[in-house]
Amino acid sequence: MLILMANEKKSNAETVKRLYNFGAHIVDDIKSGESPKFSTTVRSRSNVIFDDKNGFLKLGNSKEERTFVNIAQARKFMQTMAIAAKCDSFVKANLHTSIRGLFYQLKLSLGEDIEENLFNEQSESNPLIEDLEVALDLKREDLNLSADRKGFLAGNVRVIDKFGDEELEIDASKQGRGGWPIPSDVDNDIKFVDIKAKYVLVVEKDAVWQRLNEDGFWKKENAIIITPKGQASRGTRRLIRKLADAGLPIYVFNDCDAWGWYIYWTIKTGSINLAYIGNSIATPEARFLGVTMSDIEKYDFLKKMTIKANDVDVKRAQEMLGYSWINKHKQWVVELKKVIQTKTKLEQDSLQAPKLTFIGDYVREKVKNNDFLP
């Protein structure tokens, strides 16, 4: 059975069409004797809103105009046009590169004999790629640009990966101790086949994921286990979204501190920085399995496993309390306030204290009892 997913990658033809129309508009301005310009949605924090109905962060309606005949904007305008032209060539040639590769492709675009570079640092090109994504209503993956890949998966699912002239079928249940490395782009000619699992468990730390994998947890529980190895990358968040679209419950298992909890919320609601693609990478259906401050009362041994939270940890918890999409949940307010008041935190690794296999027991009990935070 082939699993079809929502929000798939735009076709190359559609991407080229949008790039063409983008350039044609600029040419029309020039022919009309006007300053070439384009409009994009403001990506500042002030224009990020929480879509309460759909459960994710998105950009508001505020727009801004970028124009060439403006001293403050001329250089960035020229750089944006260069990025658009280069991405157009990538898509037409069906070639992919990283955002770092794009930077080097354009660094000397003004000519080797000209002392000034088009780009001096990648920090100049990265935000302009995001501007282009928003202006064209495309993801960078549609422009054949990739970010760093990060994350691994194990479970009863097969993946068809068409890459170049090859089509490979990957069985994620037979990838050994390492698991299947999640690509940065899970939309580009990738399909999921025969997903046979009851739920997905997202495990913050790779070491804990390896512990569960060694125990054969996913086999025994008929689950898919994923580790984003800390903060989830775009590709991993997109993959989680696709598995949720296939009807699988998503449970997240992270550290009991503001950082582990924030990683959960970026999976659930998206993030402020990526609000412009919130609908593609957020998974509002996700539930937090643990670890929680409440677990300290439930499991006596955890009282001796706490770690002192530093000032940065406490400050992060206070910031999270200020987010409307978090503080509307009373259970999360209680958890965050406990961190702030007690100045303690707890790592998911501490669940190995009684015995190495206790982590699996902990997850089973939580799933069995539907013991989750929203």
Secondary structure, 3 states (H helix, E strand, C coil): CEECCCCCCCCHHHHHHHHHHHHHHHHHHHHCCCCCEEEEECCCHHHEEEECCCCEEEECCCEEEEECCCCCCHHHHHHHHHHHHHHHHHHHHCCCEEHHHHHHHHHCCCCCCCCCCCCCCHHHHHHHHHHHHHHHCCCHHHHCEECCCCCEEECCCEEEEEECCEEEEEEHHHCCCCCEECCCCCCCCEEEECCCCCEEEEECCHHHHHHHHHCCHHHHHCEEEEECCCCCCHHHHHHHHHHHHCCCCEEEECCECHHHHHHHHHHHHCCCCCHHHHHHHCCCCCEEEECCCCHHHHCHHHHHCCEECCHHHHHHHHHHHCCHHHHCCHHHHHHHHHHHHHCEEECHHHHHCCCCCHHHHHHHHHHHCCCCEC
